[in-house]
Amino acid sequence: AAGPELLDECKTLNGCETGNAKITKGYKLPANYVIHTVGPVWNGGNHGEPGKLASCYFNSLALASQYHCKSVAFPNISTGVYGYPKEAAAAIAIQEVKKFLNNNLLPEKVIFCCFDDENYRIYQQTLSE
């Protein structure tokens, strides 16, 4: 949807390490930027997965703040084919976002995009705790 320019710019990024984030223009999307992050593959939780997932959120939010983004939206990072347990991933996402927002003026708004009912219920429950 962003157009071929996004792919062209991504090719100049030289990849992205797990837990890091990089930013590109949004091109034809209704967003100024796209922040790209690489979540960890779940390997039982004893290989640094929680810290790497937390870094995805922190580094993405830091870029959003640096580029003066008023809002940012996150999918359920690593919970699909990467197999991260959904409850644990939601807890990390919410904790990291709250911590960042408590110490920074931007972004002003964070949206968690839940693409299925299960993740939606998990986020609703975790946010209410």
Backbone as CSV, one residue per row, in Angstrom:
resi,resn,N_x,N_y,N_z,CA_x,CA_y,CA_z,C_x,C_y,C_z
1,ALA,0.813,-1.196,0.000,0.000,0.000,0.000,0.857,1.262,0.000
2,ALA,2.075,1.168,0.541,2.949,2.337,0.594,3.555,2.650,-0.759
3,GLY,3.573,1.660,-1.626,4.188,1.838,-2.936,5.602,1.284,-2.963
4,PRO,6.181,1.173,-4.136,7.504,0.565,-4.284,8.626,1.379,-3.641
5,GLU,8.378,2.646,-3.392,9.415,3.475,-2.778,9.789,2.989,-1.383
6,LEU,8.824,2.456,-0.643,9.108,1.944,0.695,10.083,0.778,0.612
7,LEU,9.835,-0.149,-0.284,10.740,-1.282,-0.453,12.129,-0.798,-0.871
8,ASP,12.177,0.167,-1.754,13.468,0.705,-2.183,14.235,1.297,-1.002
9,GLU,13.538,2.047,-0.149,14.211,2.630,1.011,14.633,1.545,1.998
10,CYS,13.803,0.528,2.178,14.147,-0.570,3.097,15.441,-1.259,2.676
11,LYS,15.653,-1.361,1.401,16.877,-1.995,0.899,18.130,-1.226,1.299
12,THR,17.995,0.062,1.601,19.150,0.870,2.009,19.437,0.762,3.506
13,LEU,18.560,0.112,4.258,18.713,0.051,5.715,19.713,-1.001,6.178
14,ASN,20.097,-1.904,5.304,21.030,-2.984,5.661,20.506,-3.854,6.801
15,GLY,19.227,-4.175,6.738,18.630,-5.058,7.741,18.406,-4.365,9.069
16,CYS,18.011,-5.159,10.045,17.745,-4.631,11.379,17.936,-5.776,12.369
17,GLU,18.726,-5.546,13.374,18.985,-6.560,14.405,17.741,-6.761,15.275
18,THR,17.577,-7.939,15.804,16.479,-8.228,16.724,16.524,-7.243,17.889
19,GLY,15.388,-6.643,18.174,15.284,-5.686,19.269,15.532,-4.245,18.858
20,ASN,16.127,-4.036,17.720,16.385,-2.675,17.237,15.211,-2.183,16.400
21,ALA,15.279,-0.944,15.980,14.235,-0.359,15.145,14.876,0.621,14.173
22,LYS,14.261,0.733,13.011,14.681,1.697,12.000,13.430,2.361,11.441
23,ILE,13.614,3.520,10.833,12.473,4.295,10.366,12.625,4.630,8.888
24,THR,11.502,4.617,8.195,11.456,5.031,6.796,10.289,5.997,6.631
25,LYS,10.235,6.634,5.492,9.071,7.450,5.153,7.862,6.537,4.972
26,GLY,6.678,7.106,5.048,5.447,6.342,4.874,4.975,6.261,3.432
27,TYR,5.526,7.114,2.584,5.177,7.167,1.156,3.668,7.285,0.962
28,LYS,3.024,6.313,0.353,1.596,6.443,0.030,0.667,6.051,1.187
29,LEU,1.233,5.691,2.315,0.416,5.366,3.487,-0.103,6.646,4.131
30,PRO,-1.180,6.547,4.897,-1.677,7.735,5.609,-0.880,7.987,6.892
31,ALA,0.425,7.785,6.809,1.336,7.997,7.938,2.619,8.594,7.379
32,ASN,3.239,9.466,8.158,4.479,10.077,7.690,5.643,9.093,7.686
33,TYR,5.620,8.161,8.629,6.737,7.237,8.792,6.240,5.819,9.032
34,VAL,7.135,4.868,8.753,6.949,3.480,9.155,8.160,3.126,10.003
35,ILE,7.900,2.642,11.203,8.985,2.191,12.072,9.038,0.678,11.966
36,HIS,10.213,0.179,11.636,10.424,-1.255,11.434,11.198,-1.799,12.631
37,THR,10.711,-2.877,13.212,11.419,-3.516,14.316,11.365,-5.018,14.110
38,VAL,12.342,-5.708,14.670,12.421,-7.161,14.536,12.290,-7.772,15.916
39,GLY,11.176,-8.465,16.116,10.952,-9.130,17.393,11.697,-10.447,17.473
40,PRO,11.856,-10.942,18.691,12.564,-12.205,18.876,11.688,-13.422,18.555
41,VAL,12.337,-14.471,18.102,11.693,-15.774,17.956,11.683,-16.407,19.352
42,TRP,10.543,-16.944,19.742,10.417,-17.585,21.060,11.179,-18.899,21.069
43,ASN,12.123,-19.021,22.006,12.891,-20.257,22.181,12.829,-20.712,23.632
44,GLY,11.665,-20.571,24.254,11.493,-21.018,25.623,11.634,-19.923,26.662
45,GLY,12.107,-18.762,26.284,12.199,-17.638,27.205,13.512,-17.487,27.929
46,ASN,14.448,-18.385,27.686,15.737,-18.330,28.387,16.880,-17.884,27.486
47,HIS,16.547,-17.251,26.378,17.561,-16.803,25.423,17.458,-15.300,25.181
48,GLY,17.057,-14.569,26.205,16.976,-13.116,26.118,15.747,-12.579,25.423
49,GLU,14.768,-13.435,25.184,13.581,-13.001,24.451,12.845,-11.827,25.114
50,PRO,12.611,-11.860,26.439,11.892,-10.733,27.048,12.615,-9.397,26.868
51,GLY,13.903,-9.376,27.060,14.667,-8.144,26.889,14.671,-7.657,25.457
52,LYS,14.763,-8.588,24.522,14.743,-8.203,23.106,13.387,-7.658,22.695
53,LEU,12.310,-8.266,23.207,10.981,-7.754,22.886,10.779,-6.373,23.507
54,ALA,11.212,-6.197,24.742,11.118,-4.888,25.382,11.886,-3.843,24.577
55,SER,13.039,-4.219,24.058,13.852,-3.304,23.243,13.131,-2.896,21.967
56,CYS,12.354,-3.813,21.392,11.573,-3.459,20.195,10.677,-2.265,20.478
57,TYR,9.980,-2.320,21.599,9.062,-1.243,21.952,9.827,0.030,22.314
58,PHE,10.854,-0.087,23.145,11.609,1.104,23.539,12.241,1.782,22.330
59,ASN,12.922,1.020,21.495,13.610,1.611,20.345,12.628,2.196,19.328
60,SER,11.493,1.557,19.152,10.468,2.099,18.255,9.903,3.401,18.807
61,LEU,9.611,3.420,20.088,9.084,4.636,20.712,10.114,5.760,20.710
62,ALA,11.372,5.419,20.908,12.426,6.435,20.869,12.506,7.075,19.484
63,LEU,12.400,6.262,18.437,12.383,6.825,17.079,11.154,7.695,16.861
64,ALA,10.011,7.232,17.325,8.788,8.015,17.180,8.950,9.373,17.861
65,SER,9.528,9.382,19.026,9.747,10.627,19.749,10.749,11.515,19.016
66,GLN,11.837,10.932,18.570,12.881,11.673,17.860,12.341,12.338,16.590
67,TYR,11.423,11.652,15.912,10.847,12.172,14.674,9.548,12.943,14.906
68,HIS,9.268,13.276,16.159,8.129,14.111,16.542,6.781,13.508,16.139
69,CYS,6.673,12.195,16.225,5.410,11.522,15.926,4.468,11.702,17.116
70,LYS,3.263,12.152,16.837,2.280,12.317,17.907,1.602,11.010,18.266
71,SER,1.585,10.065,17.321,0.970,8.764,17.598,1.778,7.663,16.929
72,VAL,1.621,6.473,17.473,2.276,5.290,16.919,1.357,4.102,17.168
73,ALA,1.362,3.155,16.249,0.544,1.945,16.397,1.455,0.728,16.352
74,PHE,1.191,-0.223,17.226,1.965,-1.456,17.290,1.076,-2.668,17.021
75,PRO,1.570,-3.615,16.236,0.903,-4.916,16.159,1.355,-5.753,17.357
76,ASN,0.927,-6.968,17.426,1.341,-7.883,18.499,2.693,-8.495,18.105
77,ILE,3.763,-7.767,18.370,5.101,-8.139,17.915,5.478,-9.530,18.423
78,SER,5.948,-10.362,17.515,6.495,-11.704,17.758,5.475,-12.778,18.113
79,THR,4.184,-12.446,18.184,3.211,-13.440,18.647,2.633,-14.302,17.532
80,GLY,3.009,-14.044,16.313,2.533,-14.864,15.194,3.478,-16.027,14.956
81,VAL,4.083,-16.055,13.792,4.963,-17.171,13.425,6.189,-17.258,14.321
82,TYR,6.546,-16.168,15.036,7.702,-16.210,15.940,7.376,-16.918,17.254
83,GLY,6.089,-17.179,17.511,5.675,-18.043,18.612,5.760,-17.485,20.015
84,TYR,5.928,-16.187,20.164,6.011,-15.617,21.511,4.654,-15.787,22.197
85,PRO,4.619,-16.267,23.444,3.340,-16.413,24.149,2.611,-15.068,24.235
86,LYS,1.369,-15.067,23.841,0.623,-13.818,23.693,0.467,-13.051,24.998
87,GLU,0.200,-13.734,26.100,0.023,-13.046,27.383,1.312,-12.373,27.815
88,ALA,2.420,-13.086,27.706,3.710,-12.523,28.098,4.091,-11.349,27.203
89,ALA,3.833,-11.468,25.907,4.160,-10.394,24.975,3.319,-9.146,25.263
90,ALA,2.054,-9.327,25.556,1.182,-8.186,25.866,1.654,-7.479,27.129
91,ALA,2.028,-8.250,28.131,2.504,-7.648,29.385,3.751,-6.804,29.147
92,ILE,4.669,-7.311,28.355,5.887,-6.566,28.037,5.554,-5.314,27.245
93,ALA,4.704,-5.450,26.236,4.336,-4.304,25.397,3.738,-3.192,26.250
94,ILE,2.782,-3.525,27.071,2.098,-2.525,27.883,3.044,-1.905,28.904
95,GLN,3.865,-2.731,29.539,4.821,-2.227,30.527,5.806,-1.250,29.887
96,GLU,6.351,-1.612,28.740,7.343,-0.758,28.078,6.731,0.545,27.579
97,VAL,5.527,0.474,27.046,4.866,1.678,26.563,4.551,2.612,27.737
98,LYS,4.017,2.088,28.817,3.711,2.925,29.983,4.977,3.585,30.519
99,LYS,6.044,2.804,30.632,7.306,3.337,31.141,7.824,4.462,30.245
100,PHE,7.778,4.257,28.942,8.267,5.271,28.012,7.409,6.533,28.085
101,LEU,6.101,6.370,28.082,5.202,7.529,28.100,5.317,8.333,29.391
102,ASN,5.665,7.673,30.473,5.844,8.374,31.746,7.069,9.282,31.732
103,ASN,7.995,9.033,30.820,9.251,9.785,30.795,9.456,10.619,29.538
104,ASN,8.469,10.658,28.652,8.620,11.363,27.379,7.312,12.042,26.993
105,LEU,7.434,13.170,26.291,6.249,13.912,25.848,5.640,13.325,24.580
106,LEU,6.468,12.702,23.753,5.999,12.102,22.500,6.390,10.643,22.450
107,PRO,5.587,9.820,21.865,4.290,10.124,21.256,3.228,10.394,22.317
108,GLU,2.186,11.095,21.887,1.073,11.395,22.785,0.083,10.242,22.866
109,LYS,0.044,9.432,21.815,-0.950,8.355,21.728,-0.292,7.091,21.189
110,VAL,-0.567,5.962,21.841,-0.085,4.655,21.384,-1.287,3.748,21.190
111,ILE,-1.335,3.121,20.032,-2.433,2.215,19.693,-1.873,0.800,19.606
112,PHE,-2.525,-0.129,20.269,-2.192,-1.542,20.123,-3.178,-2.133,19.121
113,CYS,-2.682,-2.540,17.967,-3.520,-3.125,16.913,-3.610,-4.627,17.132
114,CYS,-4.751,-5.084,17.569,-4.958,-6.509,17.809,-5.710,-7.090,16.621
115,PHE,-5.080,-8.009,15.940,-5.633,-8.528,14.695,-6.502,-9.765,14.877
116,ASP,-6.699,-10.181,16.125,-7.625,-11.284,16.367,-8.288,-11.086,17.731
117,ASP,-9.368,-11.779,17.943,-10.134,-11.626,19.183,-9.331,-12.055,20.405
118,GLU,-8.502,-13.082,20.259,-7.719,-13.560,21.398,-6.770,-12.477,21.895
119,ASN,-6.015,-11.880,20.990,-5.108,-10.812,21.405,-5.876,-9.620,21.967
120,TYR,-6.997,-9.291,21.397,-7.810,-8.182,21.903,-8.212,-8.438,23.355
121,ARG,-8.693,-9.640,23.644,-9.090,-9.981,25.015,-7.892,-9.915,25.961
122,ILE,-6.757,-10.407,25.508,-5.551,-10.391,26.343,-5.150,-8.955,26.670
123,TYR,-5.141,-8.080,25.681,-4.781,-6.684,25.920,-5.801,-5.999,26.821
124,GLN,-7.081,-6.250,26.614,-8.120,-5.658,27.467,-7.895,-6.076,28.914
125,GLN,-7.661,-7.356,29.122,-7.462,-7.871,30.467,-6.193,-7.305,31.089
126,THR,-5.090,-7.299,30.337,-3.819,-6.822,30.866,-3.881,-5.328,31.173
127,LEU,-4.538,-4.562,30.326,-4.662,-3.114,30.572,-5.531,-2.806,31.789
128,SER,-6.447,-3.698,32.126,-7.340,-3.445,33.263,-6.723,-3.861,34.600
129,GLU,-5.603,-4.527,34.557,-4.959,-4.999,35.812,-4.189,-3.891,36.493
